Amino acid sequence: MLNESVSLPVDDLITDLKNALAQSGSAVLTAEPGAGKTTRLPLALRHESWLNGRRIIMLEPRRLAAISAARYMAAALGERVGETVGYRVAMDTRVGPRTIIEVVTEGVLTRMLQHDPSLEQAGLIILDEFHERNLHADLGLAFTLESKSLLREDLRILVMSATMDPEPVAALLGGAPVLSSAGRSYPVETYYEEGESAYTLYRRSSGRIEQKLAATIIKALHRHEGHALVFLPGVREIRRVQDELLASSEPLLRQTDIVMLHGGLKPEQQDLAVRPGPADRRKVVLATSLAESSVTVDGVNIVIDSGLMRTRLFSARTGMERMETLQVSVDAADQRRGRAGRQRPGVCYRMWSSEEHRHLAEARTPEILQSDLAPLALEVASWGTSVQELYWLDQPPAASYNQAVELLKQLEGLEHDGRITEHGRRLAQMGTHPRLGHMMLKAVHWNMEREACDIAALLQERDILSSTAAGIDLAHRLETLQGKGCYTADRHIIERIKEWSARFYKQLSHVQHQDSLHESSKEKTDSKHNTSTHTQYAQVHAEYAPGDDWLGMLVSLAYPDRIAKNRGDGKFLLRLGRGAHIPVYRGQAEYVSTSSYLVAAELDDNGSESRILLAAGIHEQSIRQIHADQIQTVRAVAYDAERESVSARKITRLGAIELSSVNDPLPSAEDIQQALLAAIRERGLGMLQWSRAALQLRQRIDCMHRLDPDYPSVDEQQLLNEAEEWLLPYLQGMRRLSEVKKLNPAELLANRLSWEQKQRMDQQVPTHIQVPSGSRIPIDYTDPERPSIAVRLQEMFGCTSTPLIGGRVPLTIQLLSPASRPVQVTNDLESFWKEAYFEVKKDLKGRYPKHYWPDQPLEAQATNRFKPRQ
């Protein structure tokens, strides 16, 4: 029987929650840690009439939390798991015909919806700990909302969290009621590390924080009774801190068990960390973020938070994911702090300052905004809709989603128009990342299913060997997994990887069986086309038997975008155009770095060139065979600076990788012209022979363009952009820049103008101007906004006003002495004659007494001689 004698805070909300779900069909519940939402509410709702005999499906984002919740609820009913309450997690399912409440983990709900979009067996979907915003939680909610909208109006949805802002979710659910509950937790006293934070130390010391953490753990154990829960970013840091504590001479640690808690442990090992230990011994649990929520580590009242979390970040720029260690957000820090007050008053040591805390992000970034979206894109395509048609709390970023779609096309999962292929449906059924699913499915044609499953299991786990000891060669990892080679790895991790491999093989066999049944019964024409393509692929790859590079061949199926060509000195060019390099460990060059080609299974995204972390070699012949449908032969015509002529080649390439190149004896005339034009654009217009007349014409056109925008712009960049119009036709028959230099730019620019434009320009922007002396003076248009002339002052006598260019731009006049030296610059002759002339006259008359210097310049006769003719 359900023990209701112990009151929990959410009990006060049960009636309101039942009414909300009955009337509105959906609800949002926020409840602080310890309120009992995870284990009390599903049991309280299991008898509601609107369930109509259907099940309650509750999504828990973490495996350990799902199993713990199911066990707790089953025990509360006095039953075993698998009766009224069951669970479905990776590699473990406990449900039966009487099961009403199913607790499932990431991906399971998505698989249920893909198999049965109407979810006929479910009456209520609960998404617990929704604040973690995992990719599958967002995807599951999007699919559930569409199922409810189109197929199941009676399907109820409940979203629960401890630290989430409920309003956006309520709005997404169509204005769902929001209910809130206080938690049942004890006070927790918080201590901040006012010195150097663990994050600062981590960044400065290449991740080494174990000494600082170990010292804080020992200090906390001395000050307080009880067990300690220590939050660390990953397994590497957990092991380092554990080693530091085990090597310590601190007497207190002799009565303390140091245990680990992370996702890579076997279930029984995780249970050991969570369950009570011997009464006479204390316990320190070194954990990842796995222990943040929905899991109570018994007896813990001390939390030590490093303030670090490890997450995968996807770069749309490079198309790659990288593991990044970041500072926790405020909501995650509060979740961790709350672990200390679940059973009694506690303390929390935060390894950062109170000032630094004020600058932390309020909430963690949803995975949908920073993760690889290939699995999501495949699920959406399998669902049969577009990503824009679904309802999202945060819309998937367009750049990342488009890259995911392009990857799925490379993996044969999507057609060119984005529709899912038959192979794509098989990928979705595999229940793993599309990359790994593609590799395993294609390995069937070489009878290498077992090897592919081993590789997939290795690649989805963290690296089992240290790169500094074993290098980056994936072959070393595979040998270690198979009990060969000279390296050793953690026995428990090896066992876990083997379990995953067996699970993959079982799923692969199931998909093959379903596929054979499906193929034998297909009758639709479009399906036959897919079948023929599949069969053709199988025949091609069956003929090409794997050689000594079989490992690289298989990995290239999973990572076709990460095939790389050797550039020497450990540097490679990736297919996607980015550079990469292999690090040198202990002065030793990696053997795989001598391969002409390799496939990078893992690399980072730091700096201008990625660092290759895991790879396998592959032959060029294998690349050509396996990826033949993605290899292109293109004609490349370009200007060869060494030969000083256009050269043409036929290049066979895979993305940015050039596999081979041969001379092309017959390039098209158009390609040659375009190559010359590209060379001109690279070198600039200065390579043309610009005569004085050509420069003046260009300057006059520029001036006219400013007066009338209908005239073409002759700005250098604009001319280069429009070179196809005014330059390209004149390149016909040329192959060398030396021939281009013989062109007359003045003629080319003049041809851009109509006859009417030329006539108008000659009138408004002339090459010369006739001054009062009768001389024709050239106009300088170097500054198109201030056209100018240089003329002897005496030749301007009698000119009462400043000449205008284009009817509105005053001509700037540089007045010269008889010796042609500047004496005055003006664009207002009238003012000059009235004021400045008389000062200038005094000076000039003293220096040039034989020349004519009248007192009335406007009435005087202009002359280009000493004195005007009588």
C-alpha positions, 0 to 999 in steps of 0.5 A, spaced: 500 500 500 502 507 498 504 510 505 501 516 505 502 518 512 508 522 510 506 528 508 510 532 502 509 539 500 506 537 493 500 533 496 497 540 497 497 541 490 494 534 488 487 536 487 488 543 483 493 539 479 487 533 477 482 539 476 487 542 471 489 536 467 482 534 467 479 541 465 485 544 461 489 538 458 496 540 460 499 544 466 506 546 468 508 545 475 514 548 479 516 545 485 523 546 489 527 540 491 524 535 496 517 537 494 516 530 492 513 531 485 517 526 481 515 520 486 508 522 489 504 525 483 505 520 478 502 515 483 496 520 485 494 521 478 494 513 476 487 512 478 484 519 474 478 517 470 481 521 464 486 516 463 481 511 461 486 505 462 492 508 459 499 509 462 503 515 465 509 516 461 514 520 465 521 522 462 527 523 466 533 526 463 538 521 467 538 514 467 540 513 474 534 518 476 529 514 472 531 507 475 531 511 482 524 514 481 521 507 479 524 503 485 521 508 490 514 509 487 514 501 486 517 500 494 511 505 496 506 501 493 509 495 496 511 492 489 517 490 485 519 494 479 515 492 473 508 491 476 504 497 477 511 502 476 516 500 471 522 503 467 525 503 460 532 505 460 538 504 455 540 496 456 535 495 461 527 495 461 522 493 467 515 493 465 509 488 465 502 487 462 500 491 469 504 497 468 501 503 469 507 508 470 513 508 465 519 512 467 523 513 461 530 516 459 532 520 453 530 518 446 525 512 449 519 517 448 521 519 442 522 512 439 515 511 442 512 517 438 515 515 432 512 508 432 505 510 434 504 518 433 498 517 437 500 514 443 494 510 444 497 506 450 498 513 454 494 518 457 499 522 460 506 525 458 510 528 464 516 531 462 520 532 469 526 536 470 525 540 464 529 545 466 535 541 464 533 542 457 536 536 454 535 535 446 530 529 447 526 533 452 525 539 447 524 534 441 519 529 445 515 536 447 514 538 440 512 531 438 507 530 443 504 537 442 503 535 435 500 529 436 495 532 441 493 537 436 492 533 430 491 526 433 489 526 441 485 531 444 485 527 450 492 526 451 494 530 457 501 533 458 505 535 465 511 539 465 515 539 471 521 543 474 525 545 480 528 552 477 525 553 471 521 559 469 514 556 468 511 562 463 514 560 456 512 553 457 505 555 459 504 559 453 507 554 449 502 549 452 496 554 450 496 558 456 496 552 461 495 553 468 501 554 472 502 551 479 507 552 484 510 548 491 515 549 496 520 544 497 521 540 503 529 541 505 533 543 510 537 550 511 544 550 507 549 554 509 553 557 504 561 558 504 564 562 498 572 561 496 574 568 496 581 567 493 582 564 486 576 560 483 577 553 481 575 555 474 580 560 474 585 555 476 582 550 471 583 555 465 590 557 468 593 550 470 590 546 464 585 543 468 589 541 474 584 543 480 585 536 484 589 539 490 585 545 491 579 540 491 582 535 496 584 540 501 577 543 501 574 536 502 579 535 508 577 541 511 570 540 510 570 533 513 574 536 519 569 542 520 562 538 519 559 531 520 556 527 515 557 525 508 560 529 502 558 530 495 563 533 490 561 536 484 566 535 478 566 537 471 568 530 468 571 523 469 578 525 468 577 530 474 574 525 479 580 520 478 585 526 479 581 528 486 580 521 488 588 519 487 589 526 491 585 523 496 588 516 496 595 519 496 594 523 502 596 522 509 590 525 513 588 520 518 581 522 517 581 519 510 582 512 513 575 512 516 572 515 509 570 511 503 572 515 496 567 513 491 565 515 484 558 517 481 558 518 473 554 516 467 560 511 465 559 506 471 555 500 471 548 500 475 551 497 481 556 501 482 552 507 481 547 504 486 553 503 491 554 511 491 547 513 492 545 508 497 547 508 505 554 505 507 557 502 513 554 506 519 562 507 522 564 510 516 564 516 512 563 517 505 565 522 499 562 521 493 565 524 487 560 526 482 559 529 475 552 533 474 549 526 474 547 528 481 544 535 480 537 533 481 532 527 482 537 523 485 538 523 493 545 521 495 543 518 502 546 521 508 549 527 504 549 534 508 556 537 505 556 539 498 563 541 495 561 545 488 567 546 483 563 550 479 565 547 473 560 543 468 562 540 461 558 540 455 558 539 448 558 545 444 557 545 436 560 550 431 556 552 425 562 555 422 566 548 422 561 543 423 564 540 429 562 539 436 567 540 442 567 538 449 568 545 453 569 546 460 564 552 463 562 555 469 555 553 472 549 557 471 546 560 477 540 555 477 545 549 476 549 551 482 542 552 486 540 545 484 547 542 487 547 546 493 540 543 494 543 536 495 546 538 502 539 539 505 535 533 503 535 530 509 538 534 514 541 541 515 547 542 511 553 546 508 555 548 501 562 550 499 562 554 493 569 554 489 568 561 487 567 568 490 561 571 492 562 577 487 564 572 481 557 569 483 553 575 481 556 575 474 554 567 473 549 566 467 542 565 470 540 559 467 544 554 463 543 554 455 538 549 452 542 543 448 538 545 442 541 552 441 548 549 442 548 542 440 549 537 434 542 537 431 543 531 426 539 526 431 534 532 431 534 533 424 533 526 422 527 525 427 524 531 424 524 528 417 522 521 420 516 524 423 514 527 416 514 534 417 518 540 417 522 543 423 518 550 422 511 547 423 513 544 430 512 548 436 519 549 440 520 553 446 527 555 442 527 554 435 533 550 432 538 555 430 538 555 422 545 555 421 546 548 425 540 545 423 542 546 415 549 543 417 545 537 420 541 536 414 547 537 409 550 531 413 544 527 413 544 527 406 552 525 406 549 519 410 544 517 405 539 519 410 535 524 406 534 526 399 536 532 396 529 535 397 530 533 405 525 528 405 527 521 409 530 515 405 529 508 406 536 508 409 534 514 413 528 510 416 533 505 418 538 510 421 532 512 426 531 505 428 538 504 430 537 509 436 544 512 436 547 518 432 546 517 425 553 517 424 554 511 428 548 508 425 550 509 418 557 506 419 553 499 422 548 499 417 553 499 411 558 494 414 553 489 413 555 489 406 562 487 408 560 482 413 563 487 418 557 488 423 561 486 429 567 490 428 562 496 426 558 495 433 565 495 437 567 501 433 561 505 434 561 503 442 568 506 442 566 512 439 560 514 443 564 513 450 569 517 452 576 515 450 579 509 454 586 510 453 590 516 454 592 520 448 599 522 451 601 514 452 597 511 446 597 517 441 591 518 437 590 511 433 583 508 434 586 502 432 590 502 439 583 502 442 580 497 438 585 492 440 585 494 447 577 493 447 579 486 444 584 484 449 590 485 444 595 490 444 600 493 450 595 498 453 590 497 458 584 500 460 579 501 466 575 494 466 568 497 468 569 501 462 571 496 457 565 491 460 560 497 459 563 498 451 562 491 450 555 491 453 553 497 448 556 493 442 552 487 444 546 492 444 548 495 437 549 488 434 542 486 437 539 492 434 542 492 427 540 485 427 533 487 428 533 492 423 535 488 418 530 483 420 525 488 419 528 491 413 528 484 409 520 483 411 519 490 409 523 489 402 519 483 401 512 486 401 513 493 398 509 495 392 510 502 391 514 505 385 517 510 389 519 505 394 522 500 389 527 506 386 530 506 393 530 499 393 534 499 387 539 504 390 540 500 396 541 494 392 546 498 387 550 500 393 550 493 396 553 490 390 558 496 389 561 495 396 561 487 396 565 487 390 570 492 394 573 488 399 576 491 405 583 491 405 588 493 411 585 500 412 578 497 413 578 501 420 579 507 416 574 505 411 569 504 417 570 510 420 569 514 414 562 512 413 561 515 420 565 521 419 565 522 411 566 530 412 572 529 416 576 525 411 583 529 411 589 529 406 596 529 409 600 536 408 606 534 411 609 535 418 603 532 421 598 537 418 592 535 414 586 538 410 579 536 412 574 535 407 570 541 409 576 545 408 579 546 415 586 545 417 587 540 422 594 537 425 596 531 430 599 533 436 606 530 438 607 527 444 613 526 448 617 528 442 614 522 438 611 523 432 604 519 431 605 513 426 598 515 423 601 522 421 605 518 415 598 516 412 597 520 406 589 520 408 586 519 415 579 520 418 578 524 424 573 521 429 574 526 434 578 533 434 577 539 437 575 546 434 580 551 437 584 555 434 585 556 426 587 549 426 583 543 429 587 538 433 586 531 431 584 527 438 582 520 435 583 518 427 584 512 423 588 511 416 585 510 410 587 509 402 586 513 397 583 507 393 578 506 398 576 513 399 574 513 391 570 507 392 566 508 398 565 515 397 564 515 389 558 518 389 560 524 393 567 525 388 567 530 383 571 532 377 571 539 375 575 543 370 579 548 374 582 554 369 586 559 373 592 564 372 599 561 373 603 566 376 610 562 374 608 561 367 605 567 366 599 564 363 592 561 364 593 554 365 587 549 365 587 542 369 581 537 371 581 536 378 578 530 382 576 532 389 572 530 395 570 537 398 576 541 399 581 535 398 584 534 391 585 527 390 588 528 383 589 533 377 591 532 370 592 538 364 586 540 361 588 541 353 581 544 351 579 549 356 573 553 354 574 560 351 569 563 357 573 559 362 580 562 360 577 569 360 574 568 367 581 566 369 584 572 366 579 576 370 580 573 376 587 575 376 586 582 374 581 582 380 587 579 385 592 584 382 587 590 382 586 595 376 593 598 377 596 593 372 593 596 366 597 601 363 593 608 365 595 614 361 594 621 363 588 621 358 585 615 361 586 617 368 583 624 366 577 620 363 576 616 369 576 622 373 571 626 369 566 620 369 567 620 376 565 627 377 560 626 372 557 620 376 557 625 382 553 630 378 548 625 375 548 618 378 546 615 371 553 615 369 557 609 371 561 609 378 569 608 376 571 607 383 576 601 383 572 596 387 566 598 383 569 597 376 572 590 379 565 588 381 562 590 374 568 588 370 564 582 366 561 588 363 566 593 361 573 589 360 571 581 359 569 582 352 576 585 350 579 579 353 577 574 348 583 570 345 588 572 350 592 568 355 597 572 358 596 578 363 602 582 358 597 581 353 591 585 357 596 590 359 596 592 351 589 594 352 587 602 352 583 603 359 580 610 356 577 606 350 574 601 355 571 606 359 569 611 354 565 605 351 561 604 357 558 611 355 552 612 350 553 618 345 549 622 349 552 621 355 559 623 352 556 629 349 553 632 355 560 630 359 564 634 354 559 640 355 559 639 363 565 636 365 570 638 359 577 637 359 580 644 358 577 651 360 578 657 355 580 663 360 580 670 358 587 670 355 585 665 350 589 660 353 586 653 354 587 650 361 587 643 362 582 641 368 584 637 374 579 632 376 584 628 381 579 630 387 572 629 383 569 634 388 573 640 387 575 640 380 581 645 379 586 649 374 593 652 375 593 658 371 597 665 371 594 670 375 594 675 369 591 670 364 584 671 369 584 679 368 577 681 367 574 674 369 568 677 374 566 670 377 568 663 378 567 658 372 562 652 374 563 645 373 556 641 371 553 648 372 554 647 380 561 645 382 565 652 383 572 651 379 578 651 384 583 656 381 590 656 383 593 663 381 600 663 379 606 668 379 609 669 372 614 664 374 608 659 375 609 659 382 602 658 386 600 665 390 593 664 391 588 658 391 580 660 391 574 658 388 571 665 389 574 670 384 569 676 385 572 676 393 579 675 390 579 681 386 575 685 391 580 683 397 586 679 396 588 681 389 591 688 392 596 684 397 598 679 392 599 685 387 604 689 392 608 682 392 608 680 385 609 688 383 616 688 387 618 681 384 616 682 377 616 689 376 616 689 368 610 685 368 603 688 368 599 689 374 593 694 373 589 697 379 583 695 376 583 687 374 576 686 372 577 692 367 584 690 365 585 686 359 588 679 360 594 676 357 599 671 357 605 675 356 609 680 360 604 686 358 597 685 353 598 687 346 596 694 344 
